[in-house]
Amino acid sequence: MKIYHSEDLWTYLQKANKTVVMYGMGNGADKILNICDRYGIEVADFFASDGFVRGHSFHGKTVISYSDVKAKYGAENIIVLLSFASSLPDVLALFDKVDSECEMYAPDVPVCGSTLFNMEFFNAHKSEFEQVYGMLADEESKFIFESVVNYKLSGKISYLRDAVSSRDGVWSLLGEISAAADLGAYNGDTVRELKKYRPEAKKVIAFEPDRRNFKKLSDYALAETDIKVEAINAAAWNCETTLTFADSGSRNSGAFAKGKTVEVSALSLDSVLDGEGVDYIKYDVEGAEKEALEGSRKAIEKYSPALLVSVYHRSEDMFALPLQIKDMNPDYKFYLRRYPYVPAWDLNLICVEERQL
């Protein structure tokens, strides 16, 4: 594994002699500002894309346009910190444009938890990173792993441009699927994707804890005629319990998110399966992947279903989740794939037994 940086972004920003400005507002910006405060890094201004400035303010400063921030300081004199995420091609192209005109970074801050992916964190877990890198089954996986680690340390989005995978390529790794479990089913979008790529699928157990998302999922399940969709209004967990949950009604609703909260039921997949097997399990549970995996241990150990696991919500996910799965079932081969996104979201670990390929 090649690491090209001896210091992380935050250490670099502490000694940089340019004016630091922030591109975007909202929750992501708040997280980055908190880390900047910790490191003593001053953010001089906030800006939005040209055409999106509405005279509003953020943290006591009037939000200006990209053109205005360049005119105020000079493009060559600023460091831009990107503080929002996107997978939309036109927005990613805009990120590339700003990156070509200014010194720009997209700081990696965890979606869940408070552990920062900095050089201290990497060095403390270097052996685990190297172990997982050695477990990866092909060169594409190793390239993506290496690129994402270098991005997380440096904040440079250039590492992410080529470290992308196609959905066709991801599904080519998965074998035949008759029965599946979708943990974090949102509104049914990933069941629709399963139906597209695996029309032979007959049944999906779909967990979705958010009440508004679950209503949409239930409506889809009632209308679906090709696949039996068993919609379950619960969070995927390692036992039956009640969790405090973010009531956002968005894809990012989760047991570890902040904001308005409600209490929701949580169940293990093993308890729902009650000894039955599935061919495929998808985990995208907003930071609860560790618990959801443990809650499907029996199915993983006995039936070796193909797995697709999100490994980007927590700083430790890239090594902790693969090692957890290997402990459950050492017969899996491990692949890493990533869909286009800035920051390094939609990073997925695919686990399949060699006989399934």
Residue pairs with C-beta under 8 A, 6 or more apart in sequence:
1 129
1 130
1 133
1 142
1 145
1 146
1 149
2 146
2 150
3 122
3 146
3 149
3 150
3 153
4 150
4 154
5 119
5 150
5 153
5 154
6 119
7 119
8 118
8 119
8 122
8 153
8 154
9 105
9 107
9 108
9 118
9 153
9 154
9 155
10 35
10 39
10 41
10 107
10 116
10 118
11 39
11 118
11 119
13 20
13 36
13 39
13 41
13 79
14 39
14 40
14 41
16 79
18 77
18 78
18 79
18 103
19 44
19 45
19 73
19 77
19 78
19 79
20 36
20 41
20 42
20 43
20 44
20 78
20 79
20 81
21 43
21 44
21 45
21 46
21 47
21 69
21 73
21 78
21 79
21 80
21 81
22 29
22 32
22 33
22 43
22 45
22 46
22 47
22 80
22 81
22 83
23 47
23 48
23 66
23 80
23 81
23 82
23 83
23 84
23 98
23 104
24 46
24 48
24 82
24 83
24 84
25 46
25 48
25 58
25 63
25 83
25 84
26 83
26 84
27 258
28 83
28 84
28 85
28 109
29 46
29 58
29 83
29 84
31 109
32 81
32 83
32 107
32 109
33 43
33 59
35 107
35 109
35 116
36 42
36 43
36 81
43 81
44 73
45 61
45 64
45 69
45 72
46 58
46 59
46 61
46 63
46 64
47 53
47 63
47 64
47 65
47 66
47 68
47 69
48 63
48 64
48 65
48 66
49 65
49 66
49 94
50 65
50 66
50 67
51 65
52 65
53 63
53 64
53 65
53 68
54 63
55 62
55 63
56 62
56 63
57 63
64 72
66 98
69 78
70 78
70 101
70 102
75 101
75 102
76 102
78 102
78 103
79 102
79 103
79 104
79 105
80 98
80 102
80 103
80 104
80 105
81 104
81 105
81 106
81 107
81 155
82 95
82 98
82 104
82 105
82 106
82 107
82 157
82 342
83 107
85 341
85 342
85 343
85 345
86 92
86 95
86 341
86 342
87 339
87 340
87 341
87 342
87 345
87 346
89 340
92 340
92 342
95 104
95 106
95 157
95 342
96 157
96 161
98 104
99 157
99 158
104 157
105 154
105 155
105 156
105 157
106 151
106 155
106 157
106 342
106 343
107 155
107 343
108 117
108 151
108 152
108 155
108 343
108 344
109 116
110 116
110 117
110 313
110 314
110 315
111 252
111 286
111 287
111 312
111 313
111 314
111 345
112 254
112 256
112 257
112 286
112 287
112 313
112 314
113 256
113 287
113 313
113 314
113 315
113 316
115 121
115 314
115 315
115 316
116 315
117 152
117 153
117 315
118 153
119 153
121 315
122 129
122 149
122 153
125 316
125 319
128 319
128 320
128 323
129 149
129 318
129 319
131 319
131 323
132 145
132 318
132 319
132 322
132 323
132 334
133 142
133 145
133 146
135 322
135 326
135 334
136 142
136 145
136 334
136 335
136 336
137 333
137 334
137 335
138 335
140 165
140 335
140 336
140 337
141 334
141 335
141 336
141 337
142 336
143 162
143 163
144 163
144 165
144 336
144 337
144 338
144 347
145 318
145 336
147 159
147 160
147 162
147 163
148 159
148 160
148 163
148 318
148 338
148 344
148 347
149 318
150 156
150 159
151 157
151 159
151 160
151 163
151 343
151 344
152 315
152 344
157 342
160 338
160 341
160 342
160 343
160 344
163 338
164 338
164 339
164 340
165 337
165 338
165 339
167 193
167 197
167 339
169 337
170 308
170 337
170 348
170 350
171 197
171 198
173 306
173 335
173 337
173 350
173 352
173 357
174 197
174 198
174 280
174 306
174 308
174 350
174 352
174 356
175 279
175 306
175 352
175 356
175 357
176 198
176 200
176 279
177 194
177 198
177 200
177 201
177 279
177 280
177 306
178 200
178 201
178 202
178 203
178 279
179 201
179 202
179 203
179 204
179 205
179 276
179 277
179 278
179 279
179 280
180 194
180 198
180 201
180 203
180 204
180 205
180 278
180 279
180 280
180 281
180 282
181 204
181 205
181 206
181 207
181 269
181 273
181 278
181 280
181 281
181 282
181 296
181 299
181 305
182 190
182 191
182 194
182 204
182 205
182 206
182 207
182 282
183 207
183 236
183 269
183 281
183 282
183 283
183 284
183 285
183 292
183 296
184 190
184 207
184 208
184 236
184 282
184 283
184 284
184 285
184 286
184 310
185 191
185 204
185 206
185 207
185 208
185 213
185 217
185 231
186 208
186 213
186 217
186 251
187 208
187 213
187 216
187 217
187 220
188 206
188 216
188 217
188 220
188 221
188 224
188 229
190 282
190 284
191 204
191 206
191 220
191 224
191 227
191 229
192 220
194 201
194 204
194 227
194 280
195 201
195 224
195 226
195 227
198 280
199 226
201 227
202 227
202 228
203 227
203 228
203 229
203 230
204 227
204 228
204 229
204 230
205 230
205 232
205 269
205 272
205 273
205 278
206 217
206 221
206 229
206 230
206 231
206 232
207 232
207 234
207 235
207 236
207 267
207 269
207 285
208 214
208 217
208 231
208 232
208 233
209 233
209 234
209 235
209 243
209 245
209 253
209 255
209 264
209 265
209 266
210 245
210 247
210 248
210 249
210 250
210 253
210 264
211 233
211 247
211 249
211 262
212 249
213 249
213 250
213 251
213 253
214 231
214 233
217 229
217 231
218 231
220 229
221 229
221 230
221 231
232 267
232 272
233 264
233 265
234 264
234 265
234 266
234 267
235 243
235 245
235 255
235 264
235 265
235 266
235 267
235 285
235 288
236 266
236 267
236 268
236 269
236 283
236 285
236 288
236 291
236 292
236 295
236 296
237 243
237 255
237 266
237 267
237 268
237 288
237 291
237 292
237 295
238 268
238 291
238 292
238 294
238 295
239 266
239 268
239 295
240 265
240 266
240 267
240 268
240 271
241 265
241 266
242 263
242 264
242 265
242 266
243 255
243 263
243 264
243 265
243 266
244 255
244 261
244 262
244 263
245 253
245 254
245 255
245 257
245 261
245 262
245 263
245 264
246 252
246 253
246 254
246 255
246 257
246 258
246 259
246 260
246 261
247 253
247 259
247 260
247 261
247 262
248 257
248 259
248 260
252 286
253 286
254 285
254 286
254 287
254 288
254 313
255 264
255 266
255 285
255 286
255 287
255 288
256 286
256 287
256 288
257 286
257 287
267 295
268 294
268 295
268 296
269 281
269 292
269 295
269 296
269 299
270 295
270 296
270 297
270 298
270 299
271 295
273 296
273 298
273 299
275 298
277 299
277 302
277 303
277 305
278 299
278 303
278 305
279 303
279 305
279 306
280 305
280 306
280 307
280 308
281 296
281 299
281 300
281 305
281 306
281 307
281 308
282 307
282 308
282 309
283 289
283 292
283 293
283 307
283 308
283 309
283 310
284 310
285 292
285 310
286 313
287 313
287 314
289 309
289 310
289 311
289 313
289 317
289 321
290 320
290 321
290 324
293 300
293 309
293 321
293 324
293 325
293 328
294 324
297 328
299 305
300 307
300 325
300 328
300 329
301 328
301 329
304 329
304 331
304 332
304 353
304 356
306 350
306 351
306 352
306 353
306 356
307 325
307 332
307 349
307 350
307 351
307 352
308 348
308 349
308 350
308 351
309 321
309 325
309 348
309 349
309 350
309 351
310 317
310 346
310 347
310 348
311 317
311 318
311 321
311 322
311 336
311 347
311 348
311 349
312 318
312 344
312 345
312 346
312 347
314 320
318 347
321 349
322 334
322 349
325 332
325 334
325 349
325 351
326 332
326 334
329 351
329 353
331 353
331 354
332 351
332 352
332 353
333 351
333 352
333 353
333 354
333 357
334 349
334 350
334 351
335 349
335 350
335 351
335 352
336 347
336 348
336 349
336 350
337 347
337 348
337 350
338 344
338 346
338 347
338 348
339 346
339 348
340 346
